[in-house]
Amino acid sequence: MKSFLALALLSLSFSAQAALDLDALREAVRNRSLAQLSALANSAVGDPLEMYPRYHLLSAQLANTPPDDDIRAFLSRYDGSPLADKLRGEWISSLGKRGNWDQLLAEYPKLDSPGTEAECYAAQAGLARGRNAGALQVKRLWAIGRAQPDACGAVFDWLFANGQLGTDDTWTRIRDALSRNNTDFARQIAARVGSPPELQNKSLAQAAANPVKALLGYGSADRRASREAALYALSRLARTNPDAAAAWLENRTDNWPAEDRRYGWLQVAETAAKARHAQASAWFGNGFPAMTPAGRAWSIRAALRAKDINAVLARVEALPAEEADEPAWRYWKAQALKARQREAEAEALLASVASNDDFYGLLALGELKTPVALNPSLPYRPTEQEIATMRARPGLTRALTLLNGGWRNEGVREWNWGLRGASEPELIAASMLAQREGFYDRSIYAAERAKGFSDISLRYPLPFRGDIEREARSNGLDPAWVYGLIRQESRFITDARSSVGAGGLMQLMPATAKWVAGKMGDKRFNPADVHHAESNLQMGTFYLRYILDRLESHPVLATAGYNAGPGRARGWQEPDSLDAAIYIETIPFDETRDYVKKVLANAQVYRYAFPKAPTLQERLAPIPPRGGVVDAP
């Protein structure tokens, strides 16, 4: 007898039904109530979101007795939807755990975006049927210095047993794990090389807590395990005393293999570069050519801080082609060429960078004295019928319903999935639809994928204009800068929440919001105020002004301080003045470096609405010498 769900799926009709109660569904999912999910699935027939309770009902049963017939019916009925792909991935994991290799091999090719676990189960299934292509593909995962799903273990065992992986690969993975300070994982991997004592918990804990003492015990480090432990201790020492780490490398590693010495220098140099150490660029010279992509990037940044134009040019020209093509390195190569009076080459390179509205593209445009062409010559204007057609597209209908119901993650997934393969006119129609609905992040997402067709106001919208202008002006701030910051922080979503707890349009942390409210004299502060547009803007602009006043009134420092804290922004200054673009490029936090570039680029583009706003070049005035006191949180 077919189950209820299979019968229901076969007899679906799309007659008008009461809308699915998303709050009830949320509660049923939270409680894993199969009875409630079944009832909701039954009552949701014909609803645009009918698949949602059905998905959660099936997903909740996968850990126990998976209803394979019901899953097949679901996948058939909702083929091509993000939930079908999600359920198929979960089912493949269930099939893998049960060793149902034939069914797994039949379903795996239908998976749109296989995750690592699914890939490893598919490799296991292939090995069970005498095929090793999947296992050879999984081999690349071994080089990643963090744990992989349990499903990969059997594949790795096969790769070792069949000579596809060996002792050197194990040491490479141990080294990578230790470079990430993942000592527990390094210890686990060390079992494949006999679990040497230098790589056990006690030894590695001492290397982290007291690297100087640990290094005394490694002597000549003639054993591989001793060298890897010593390199780990050196990396920890370099965080607090790079000079001591460099001296140890200089004096204690004469008998080491050259590759290990180079790796040690790169570890010390990269750490020193992030701390703005004067010798970082020179130390990188001891590490060539054994460098990672991150190491190559930091070698260029260290040369920029050292104002060593020859090293900048040489290191950019030594980059692999894919890395050399990045806008940042093309821009800095152009600056190095300019410094060597190779103007024609520099101009040609800047022209190649000046093709986008990103930070270095806009910077290059400014240097070329070329007007910023913000609006395409013929932005596409969709008709009302085209917008209505996109609204009726099932995936977008589901997305808007979910977003309006507070299911943001699911709504975003449906929206993005629903626009796959969309033409540029369709993307513009979808962007206008999302903007009308108030989902500016989805509007920007669609418009950016049709950049040649989209009006600037879709990619850089102006919601809450009255409130933002009022609060910016009242705090003496440039509205274009505030808009640029909000676009990066929240994409204008009032209830946006970050992974660390920041909330609202200007993404205020709860403690910061409470502190700001106190500074503003608000004795009735409520944490929920962070998600009210007006109060968030009041607190956010006040805080931005507060930071600006304490960071030399410099927008670059204040932008960095807004993201990473004003104390860090000040700590990244030099005793002497510094080129602002170099300051930005050498910010040690990847997130903050990217954030500052994007906020400033956004602010430049928003000059289309605020033409009196400072230009990007004006915002990039030299960073003043370090000084003053920061007391903001």
C-alpha positions as CSV (number, residue, x, y, z in Angstrom):
1,M,0.0,0.0,0.0
2,K,1.3,3.4,-0.9
3,S,1.9,5.8,2.0
4,F,-0.2,8.9,2.6
5,L,2.4,11.2,1.2
6,A,2.9,9.2,-2.0
7,L,-0.8,9.2,-2.6
8,A,-1.1,12.8,-1.9
9,L,1.7,13.7,-4.3
10,L,0.0,11.7,-7.1
11,S,-3.4,13.4,-6.5
12,L,-2.3,17.0,-6.1
13,S,-4.7,19.6,-7.4
14,F,-4.0,23.3,-7.5
15,S,-7.4,24.5,-6.4
16,A,-7.5,27.5,-4.1
17,Q,-6.5,26.5,-0.6
18,A,-5.9,28.4,2.6
19,A,-2.3,29.8,2.8
20,L,0.2,27.6,4.6
21,D,0.7,28.7,8.2
22,L,4.4,29.4,8.2
23,D,4.5,30.0,12.0
24,A,2.9,26.6,12.6
25,L,5.4,25.1,10.1
26,R,8.3,26.7,12.0
27,E,7.0,25.2,15.3
28,A,6.5,21.8,13.8
29,V,10.0,21.8,12.3
30,R,11.5,23.0,15.6
31,N,9.7,20.2,17.5
32,R,10.3,17.6,14.8
33,S,6.5,16.8,15.1
34,L,5.8,14.3,12.3
35,A,2.0,14.4,13.1
36,Q,1.9,18.2,12.8
37,L,4.1,18.2,9.7
38,S,1.8,15.5,8.1
39,A,-1.3,17.6,8.9
40,L,0.3,20.7,7.4
41,A,1.4,18.8,4.3
42,N,-2.2,17.6,3.8
43,S,-3.7,21.0,4.3
44,A,-1.1,22.8,2.0
45,V,-2.2,21.0,-1.2
46,G,-2.4,23.7,-3.9
47,D,-0.4,26.3,-1.9
48,P,2.7,27.7,-3.6
49,L,4.7,26.5,-0.6
50,E,3.1,23.0,-0.5
51,M,6.4,21.3,-0.9
52,Y,7.8,22.8,2.4
53,P,5.9,20.8,5.0
54,R,6.4,17.7,2.7
55,Y,10.1,18.3,2.6
56,H,10.4,18.7,6.3
57,L,8.3,15.6,6.9
58,L,10.5,13.5,4.7
59,S,13.8,15.1,6.0
60,A,12.8,14.4,9.6
61,Q,12.5,10.6,8.8
62,L,15.8,10.1,7.0
63,A,17.7,9.3,10.2
64,N,15.5,6.4,11.0
65,T,13.4,4.6,8.4
66,P,13.7,6.6,5.2
67,P,10.5,6.5,3.2
68,D,12.3,5.9,-0.1
69,D,9.1,5.7,-2.2
70,D,7.8,8.9,-0.8
71,I,11.2,10.6,-1.5
72,R,11.1,9.4,-5.2
73,A,7.6,10.8,-5.5
74,F,8.7,14.1,-4.0
75,L,11.7,14.4,-6.3
76,S,9.6,13.6,-9.3
77,R,6.9,16.1,-8.4
78,Y,9.2,18.9,-7.5
79,D,12.1,18.2,-9.8
80,G,14.2,21.3,-10.5
81,S,13.4,23.1,-7.2
82,P,16.0,23.9,-4.5
83,L,14.1,21.8,-2.0
84,A,14.2,18.8,-4.3
85,D,18.0,19.2,-4.7
86,K,18.4,19.6,-0.9
87,L,16.3,16.5,-0.2
88,R,18.2,14.5,-2.8
89,G,21.5,15.5,-1.1
90,E,20.2,14.3,2.2
91,W,18.9,11.1,0.7
92,I,22.2,10.4,-0.9
93,S,23.8,10.7,2.6
94,S,21.2,8.3,3.9
95,L,21.8,5.9,1.1
96,G,25.6,6.1,1.7
97,K,25.2,5.3,5.4
98,R,23.1,2.2,4.4
99,G,25.5,1.2,1.7
100,N,22.8,1.3,-1.0
101,W,25.3,2.0,-3.7
102,D,23.2,1.3,-6.8
103,Q,20.4,3.7,-5.8
104,L,23.1,6.3,-4.7
105,L,24.8,6.0,-8.1
106,A,21.5,6.5,-9.9
107,E,20.7,9.7,-7.9
108,Y,24.1,11.3,-7.6
109,P,24.3,12.6,-11.2
110,K,21.0,14.4,-10.7
111,L,22.3,16.5,-7.7
112,D,22.8,20.1,-8.7
113,S,25.5,21.1,-6.3
114,P,27.1,18.0,-4.6
115,G,28.5,18.7,-1.1
116,T,31.7,17.0,0.1
117,E,29.8,14.2,2.0
118,A,27.8,13.3,-1.1
119,E,30.9,13.3,-3.3
120,C,32.7,11.0,-0.9
121,Y,29.7,8.6,-0.7
122,A,29.6,8.6,-4.5
123,A,33.3,7.8,-4.6
124,Q,32.7,4.9,-2.1
125,A,29.8,3.7,-4.3
126,G,32.1,3.8,-7.4
127,L,34.8,1.8,-5.6
128,A,32.2,-0.8,-4.5
129,R,31.3,-1.2,-8.2
130,G,34.9,-1.3,-9.4
131,R,35.2,2.3,-10.6
132,N,37.9,4.6,-9.1
133,A,37.3,7.9,-11.0
134,G,35.4,9.4,-8.1
135,A,38.0,8.4,-5.6
136,L,40.7,10.1,-7.6
137,Q,38.6,13.2,-7.7
138,V,38.3,13.1,-3.9
139,K,42.1,13.0,-3.6
140,R,42.2,16.8,-3.8
141,L,40.4,17.0,-0.5
142,W,43.3,15.4,1.4
143,A,45.4,18.5,0.9
144,I,42.9,20.7,2.9
145,G,44.1,21.1,6.5
146,R,40.8,20.5,8.2
147,A,38.6,17.5,8.9
148,Q,36.4,16.2,6.1
149,P,33.2,14.3,6.6
150,D,33.4,10.7,7.9
151,A,32.3,9.5,4.5
152,C,35.7,10.5,3.0
153,G,37.7,8.3,5.4
154,A,37.1,5.1,3.5
155,V,38.1,6.8,0.3
156,F,41.3,8.2,1.8
157,D,42.1,4.7,3.0
158,W,41.7,3.3,-0.5
159,L,43.9,6.1,-1.9
160,F,46.7,5.3,0.6
161,A,46.3,1.5,0.1
162,N,46.6,2.0,-3.7
163,G,49.6,4.3,-3.7
164,Q,47.6,7.4,-4.7
165,L,48.5,9.1,-1.4
166,G,51.7,8.6,0.6
167,T,53.7,9.7,3.6
168,D,54.6,13.1,2.0
169,D,50.9,13.8,1.5
170,T,50.3,13.1,5.2
171,W,53.1,15.5,6.2
172,T,51.7,18.2,3.9
173,R,48.3,17.9,5.5
174,I,49.8,18.0,9.0
175,R,51.7,21.2,8.1
176,D,48.5,22.8,6.7
177,A,46.5,21.9,9.8
178,L,49.2,23.4,12.1
179,S,49.3,26.5,9.9
180,R,45.6,26.9,10.7
181,N,46.3,26.3,14.4
182,N,44.2,23.2,14.2
183,T,46.3,21.1,16.5
184,D,43.6,18.5,17.3
185,F,43.3,17.6,13.6
186,A,47.1,17.6,13.1
187,R,47.4,15.1,16.0
188,Q,44.7,12.9,14.4
189,I,46.4,12.9,11.0
190,A,49.7,12.1,12.6
191,A,48.4,8.6,13.3
192,R,49.2,7.8,9.7
193,V,52.9,8.5,10.4
194,G,53.2,6.7,13.7
195,S,51.8,9.4,16.1
196,P,55.2,10.9,16.9
197,P,55.4,12.4,20.4
198,E,56.3,15.9,19.0
199,L,52.8,16.0,17.5
200,Q,50.8,14.9,20.5
201,N,48.6,17.2,22.6
202,K,51.1,17.9,25.3
203,S,53.9,18.9,22.9
204,L,51.7,21.0,20.7
205,A,50.1,22.7,23.7
206,Q,53.5,23.7,25.0
207,A,54.5,25.0,21.5
208,A,51.4,27.2,21.5
209,A,51.7,28.4,25.1
210,N,55.5,28.8,25.4
211,P,57.1,28.6,22.0
212,V,60.5,29.8,23.2
213,K,60.7,26.9,25.7
214,A,59.4,24.5,23.1
215,L,62.0,25.5,20.5
216,L,64.8,24.8,23.0
217,G,63.8,21.2,22.8
218,Y,64.0,20.7,19.1
219,G,67.7,21.1,18.6
220,S,68.8,20.4,15.1
221,A,65.3,19.0,14.4
222,D,66.7,16.2,12.2
223,R,63.4,14.3,12.4
224,R,60.4,15.5,10.3
225,A,58.1,15.5,13.2
226,S,60.5,17.7,15.2
227,R,60.8,20.2,12.3
228,E,57.0,20.4,11.9
229,A,56.6,21.0,15.6
230,A,59.3,23.6,15.5
231,L,57.7,25.3,12.5
232,Y,54.4,25.4,14.5
233,A,56.2,26.9,17.5
234,L,57.9,29.5,15.3
235,S,54.6,30.5,13.9
236,R,53.3,31.1,17.4
237,L,56.4,33.0,18.4
238,A,56.2,35.2,15.4
239,R,52.8,36.5,16.6
240,T,54.5,38.1,19.6
241,N,58.2,38.4,18.7
242,P,58.9,38.1,15.0
243,D,62.5,39.2,15.5
244,A,63.1,36.3,17.8
245,A,61.5,33.9,15.4
246,A,63.6,35.2,12.5
247,A,66.8,34.9,14.6
248,W,65.9,31.3,15.5
249,L,65.4,30.5,11.8
250,E,68.7,32.3,10.9
251,N,70.8,30.5,13.5
252,R,69.2,27.1,14.2
253,T,68.2,25.6,10.8
254,D,71.4,25.3,8.8
255,N,71.0,21.6,8.5
256,W,67.3,21.7,7.6
257,P,66.0,20.9,4.1
258,A,65.9,24.1,2.0
259,E,62.1,23.7,1.5
260,D,61.5,23.6,5.2
261,R,63.6,26.7,5.8
262,R,61.8,28.6,3.1
263,Y,58.4,27.6,4.6
264,G,59.6,28.8,8.0
265,W,60.6,32.2,6.6
266,L,57.2,32.5,4.8
267,Q,55.4,31.8,8.0
268,V,57.4,34.4,9.9
269,A,57.2,36.9,7.1
270,E,53.4,36.7,6.6
271,T,52.8,37.1,10.3
272,A,55.2,40.0,10.4
273,A,53.6,41.6,7.4
274,K,50.2,41.5,9.0
275,A,51.8,43.3,12.0
276,R,53.4,45.9,9.7
277,H,56.9,44.9,10.7
278,A,59.6,46.8,8.9
279,Q,61.6,43.6,8.0
280,A,58.6,41.6,6.7
281,S,59.3,42.3,3.0
282,A,63.0,41.4,3.4
283,W,62.1,38.1,5.1
284,F,59.8,37.2,2.3
285,G,62.9,37.2,0.1
286,N,64.2,34.2,2.1
287,G,61.0,32.3,1.3
288,F,60.9,32.4,-2.5
289,P,59.7,30.5,-4.4
290,A,57.8,28.2,-2.1
291,M,54.7,30.4,-1.6
292,T,51.0,30.0,-1.2
293,P,48.5,32.4,-2.9
294,A,48.1,34.1,0.5
295,G,51.8,34.3,0.9
296,R,52.3,35.8,-2.5
297,A,49.7,38.4,-1.8
298,W,51.2,39.4,1.5
299,S,54.7,39.6,0.0
300,I,53.3,42.3,-2.3
301,R,51.6,44.1,0.6
302,A,54.7,44.0,2.7
303,A,56.6,45.6,-0.2
304,L,54.0,48.3,-0.5
305,R,54.3,49.1,3.2
306,A,58.1,49.2,2.8
307,K,57.7,51.5,-0.3
308,D,59.9,49.0,-2.2
309,I,58.6,49.6,-5.7
310,N,61.1,47.2,-7.3
311,A,59.9,44.4,-5.1
312,V,56.3,45.2,-5.8
313,L,56.9,45.0,-9.5
314,A,59.0,41.9,-9.4
315,R,56.5,40.1,-7.1
316,V,53.5,41.0,-9.2
317,E,55.2,39.9,-12.3
318,A,56.1,36.6,-10.7
319,L,52.5,35.8,-9.9
320,P,50.7,32.9,-11.6
321,A,48.5,34.3,-14.5
322,E,45.2,33.8,-12.6
323,E,46.5,35.8,-9.6
324,A,48.2,38.4,-11.7
325,D,44.9,39.2,-13.4
326,E,43.3,40.3,-10.2
327,P,42.4,44.1,-10.3
328,A,44.4,44.8,-7.1
329,W,47.7,43.5,-8.5
330,R,47.2,45.1,-12.0
331,Y,46.5,48.4,-10.2
332,W,49.6,48.2,-8.1
333,K,51.7,47.0,-11.0
334,A,50.6,50.2,-12.8
335,Q,51.7,52.3,-9.8
336,A,55.1,50.6,-9.9
337,L,55.4,51.2,-13.6
338,K,54.6,54.8,-13.1
339,A,57.3,55.1,-10.4
340,R,59.7,53.8,-13.0
341,Q,58.6,56.4,-15.6
342,R,56.9,53.7,-17.7
343,E,53.8,55.9,-18.2
344,A,52.4,54.3,-21.4
345,E,52.5,50.8,-19.9
346,A,50.9,52.1,-16.7
347,E,48.1,53.9,-18.5
348,A,47.3,50.8,-20.6
349,L,47.2,48.7,-17.4
350,L,45.0,51.2,-15.6
351,A,42.6,51.3,-18.5
352,S,42.2,47.6,-18.3
353,V,41.4,47.9,-14.6
354,A,38.9,50.7,-15.1
355,S,36.1,48.6,-16.4
356,N,34.0,48.1,-13.3
357,D,32.5,49.9,-10.3
358,D,34.7,48.1,-7.8
359,F,37.3,49.8,-5.7
360,Y,40.3,49.5,-8.0
361,G,38.2,50.1,-11.1
362,L,36.9,53.4,-9.8
363,L,40.4,54.3,-8.5
364,A,41.9,53.7,-11.9
365,L,39.1,55.7,-13.6
366,G,39.9,58.6,-11.4
367,E,43.6,58.4,-12.2
368,L,42.9,58.3,-15.9
369,K,40.8,61.4,-15.6
370,T,38.0,59.5,-17.3
371,P,34.4,60.3,-16.4
372,V,32.7,57.6,-14.4
373,A,30.1,56.1,-16.7
374,L,27.7,54.9,-14.0
375,N,24.6,54.5,-16.2
376,P,24.6,52.2,-19.2
377,S,23.7,54.0,-22.4
378,L,20.4,52.1,-22.8
379,P,19.3,50.7,-19.4
380,Y,16.5,48.2,-20.0
381,R,13.0,49.2,-18.9
382,P,10.8,46.2,-18.4
383,T,7.0,46.4,-19.0
384,E,4.5,45.8,-16.3
385,Q,3.6,42.5,-18.0
386,E,7.3,41.4,-17.8
387,I,7.4,42.2,-14.1
388,A,4.1,40.3,-13.6
389,T,5.5,37.4,-15.5
390,M,8.5,37.2,-13.2
391,R,6.2,37.5,-10.1
392,A,4.2,34.5,-11.4
393,R,7.4,32.4,-11.9
394,P,6.9,29.6,-9.3
395,G,10.4,30.0,-7.7
396,L,10.0,33.7,-7.3
397,T,6.4,33.4,-6.0
398,R,7.7,31.0,-3.3
399,A,10.7,33.3,-2.6
400,L,8.5,36.4,-2.0
401,T,6.0,34.4,0.1
402,L,8.9,33.0,2.3
403,L,10.6,36.4,2.6
404,N,7.3,38.1,3.6
405,G,6.8,35.3,6.1
406,G,10.2,35.7,7.8
407,W,11.8,32.7,6.3
408,R,14.8,34.7,5.0
409,N,17.3,31.9,4.3
410,E,14.8,29.8,2.4
411,G,13.5,32.9,0.5
412,V,16.9,33.9,-0.6
413,R,17.7,30.4,-1.7
414,E,14.4,30.2,-3.8
415,W,15.1,33.6,-5.3
416,N,18.6,32.9,-6.4
417,W,17.7,29.4,-7.6
418,G,14.7,30.9,-9.5
419,L,16.9,33.3,-11.4
420,R,19.3,30.7,-12.7
421,G,19.4,30.9,-16.5
422,A,17.3,34.1,-16.6
423,S,17.9,36.4,-19.5
424,E,19.1,39.9,-18.8
425,P,15.7,41.5,-19.4
426,E,14.2,38.9,-17.0
427,L,16.8,39.8,-14.4
428,I,15.9,43.5,-14.7
429,A,12.2,42.7,-14.3
430,A,13.0,40.6,-11.3
431,S,15.1,43.3,-9.8
432,M,12.3,45.9,-10.2
433,L,9.9,43.4,-8.6
434,A,12.1,42.8,-5.6
435,Q,12.6,46.6,-5.2
436,R,8.9,47.2,-5.2
437,E,8.5,44.5,-2.5
438,G,11.1,46.1,-0.4
439,F,13.7,43.3,-0.7
440,Y,16.6,45.4,-1.8
441,D,19.2,42.7,-1.3
442,R,17.4,40.5,-3.9
443,S,16.9,43.4,-6.2
444,I,20.6,44.2,-6.1
445,Y,21.4,40.5,-6.6
446,A,19.4,40.4,-9.8
447,A,20.5,43.7,-11.1
448,E,24.2,43.0,-10.6
449,R,23.8,39.9,-12.8
450,A,22.5,42.1,-15.7
451,K,24.9,45.0,-15.1
452,G,25.1,46.0,-18.7
453,F,21.3,46.3,-18.8
454,S,20.5,47.7,-15.4
455,D,19.9,51.2,-14.3
456,I,22.2,52.5,-11.6
457,S,19.3,52.9,-9.2
458,L,18.6,49.2,-9.2
459,R,22.2,48.3,-8.2
460,Y,22.6,51.2,-5.9
461,P,19.1,52.0,-4.6
462,L,18.1,54.9,-2.3
463,P,15.5,53.5,0.2
464,F,14.8,55.3,3.4
465,R,16.2,58.4,1.7
466,G,14.5,61.0,3.9
467,D,15.6,59.2,7.1
468,I,19.2,58.6,6.0
469,E,19.7,62.1,4.7
470,R,18.3,63.6,7.9
471,E,20.4,61.5,10.2
472,A,23.5,61.9,8.1
473,R,23.1,65.7,8.0
474,S,22.3,66.0,11.7
475,N,25.6,64.2,12.4
476,G,27.6,66.1,9.9
477,L,28.1,63.0,7.7
478,D,28.2,62.7,3.9
479,P,25.0,60.8,2.9
480,A,26.8,59.0,0.0
481,W,29.2,57.5,2.5
482,V,26.4,56.4,4.8
483,Y,24.5,54.9,1.9
484,G,27.7,53.1,0.8
485,L,28.2,51.7,4.3
486,I,24.6,50.5,4.6
487,R,24.6,48.9,1.2
488,Q,27.6,46.8,2.4
489,E,26.4,46.2,5.9
490,S,22.8,45.0,5.3
491,R,21.7,45.6,1.7
492,F,19.0,47.7,3.2
493,I,17.3,44.8,5.1
494,T,16.0,46.2,8.3
495,D,15.9,42.9,10.2
496,A,19.3,41.7,8.9
497,R,21.3,39.7,11.4
498,S,25.0,38.8,11.1
499,S,26.5,35.6,12.3
500,V,28.1,37.4,15.3
501,G,24.8,39.1,16.4
502,A,25.0,42.5,14.7
503,G,21.6,43.7,13.5
504,G,19.6,46.2,11.5
505,L,20.4,48.5,8.6
506,M,23.8,49.7,10.0
507,Q,24.5,46.3,11.7
508,L,25.0,47.4,15.3
509,M,26.2,44.9,17.9
510,P,23.8,44.7,20.9
511,A,26.5,46.0,23.3
512,T,27.4,48.8,20.9
513,A,23.8,49.8,20.4
514,K,23.3,50.0,24.2
515,W,26.5,52.0,24.6
516,V,25.5,54.4,21.8
517,A,22.0,54.8,23.3
518,G,23.6,55.8,26.6
519,K,25.8,58.3,24.9
520,M,22.7,59.7,23.1
521,G,20.9,60.0,26.5
522,D,18.3,57.4,25.7
523,K,17.4,55.8,29.0
524,R,14.6,53.7,27.5
525,F,16.8,51.6,25.1
526,N,15.2,48.4,23.9
527,P,17.4,45.8,22.1
528,A,14.6,45.5,19.5
529,D,15.2,49.1,18.5
530,V,18.2,47.8,16.5
531,H,15.7,46.4,13.9
532,H,13.6,49.5,13.6
533,A,14.9,51.6,10.7
534,E,14.6,55.0,12.3
535,S,16.2,54.1,15.6
536,N,18.9,52.1,13.9
537,L,19.9,55.0,11.7
538,Q,19.9,57.4,14.6
539,M,22.3,55.1,16.6
540,G,24.4,54.0,13.6
541,T,25.1,57.5,12.3
542,F,25.8,58.8,15.8
543,Y,28.3,56.0,16.3
544,L,29.9,56.6,12.9
545,R,30.3,60.3,13.7
546,Y,31.8,59.3,17.1
547,I,34.4,57.1,15.4
548,L,35.2,59.7,12.8
549,D,35.9,62.3,15.4
550,R,38.3,59.9,17.2
551,L,40.1,58.7,14.0
552,E,41.5,61.9,12.7
553,S,38.3,62.8,10.8
554,H,39.5,60.4,8.1
555,P,36.8,58.4,6.3
556,V,39.1,55.5,5.6
557,L,40.1,55.1,9.2
558,A,36.5,55.5,10.3
559,T,35.2,52.9,7.8
560,A,37.8,50.4,9.0
561,G,37.0,51.3,12.6
562,Y,33.3,50.8,12.1
563,N,33.9,47.2,11.0
564,A,36.9,46.1,13.1
565,G,36.8,48.6,16.0
566,P,38.5,52.0,16.2
567,G,41.4,50.7,18.3
568,R,42.4,48.3,15.5
569,A,42.0,51.0,12.8
570,R,44.3,53.2,14.7
571,G,46.8,50.4,15.3
572,W,47.1,49.9,11.6
573,Q,48.4,53.4,11.2
574,E,52.1,54.2,10.9
575,P,54.2,56.7,12.9
576,D,54.5,58.6,9.7
577,S,51.8,59.5,7.1
578,L,50.8,56.7,4.7
579,D,49.2,56.4,1.3
580,A,45.5,55.6,2.0
581,A,45.3,53.0,-0.7
582,I,48.3,51.2,0.8
583,Y,46.7,51.4,4.2
584,I,43.6,49.7,2.9
585,E,45.4,47.0,0.9
586,T,47.5,46.1,4.0
587,I,44.7,45.8,6.5
588,P,45.5,42.4,8.1
589,F,41.8,41.2,8.3
590,D,40.5,39.9,5.0
591,E,36.9,40.8,5.9
592,T,37.8,44.4,6.9
593,R,40.1,45.0,3.9
594,D,37.3,43.9,1.6
595,Y,34.7,45.8,3.6
596,V,36.6,49.2,3.4
597,K,37.1,48.8,-0.4
598,K,33.5,48.1,-1.0
599,V,32.1,50.8,1.2
600,L,34.3,53.4,-0.4
601,A,33.5,52.2,-3.9
602,N,29.8,52.3,-3.0
603,A,30.1,55.9,-1.8
604,Q,31.8,56.9,-5.0
605,V,28.9,55.4,-7.1
606,Y,26.3,57.0,-4.8
607,R,27.6,60.4,-6.1
608,Y,25.0,59.9,-8.9
609,A,22.5,60.9,-6.2
610,F,24.8,63.2,-4.2
611,P,27.0,65.0,-6.7
612,K,28.5,67.3,-4.1
613,A,29.9,64.3,-2.1
614,P,33.7,63.9,-2.0
615,T,35.2,61.9,-4.8
616,L,37.0,58.6,-4.1
617,Q,40.4,60.4,-4.5
618,E,39.4,63.0,-2.0
619,R,38.4,60.3,0.5
620,L,41.8,58.8,0.0
621,A,43.8,61.6,1.5
622,P,47.0,60.4,3.1
623,I,46.5,58.6,6.4
624,P,47.9,60.8,9.2
625,P,50.5,59.5,11.7
626,R,49.2,57.5,14.6
627,G,48.2,59.5,17.6
628,G,45.3,60.3,20.0
629,V,43.1,58.2,22.2
630,V,40.2,55.8,21.3
631,D,37.6,55.1,23.8
632,A,34.8,53.7,21.7
633,P,33.8,50.1,22.2
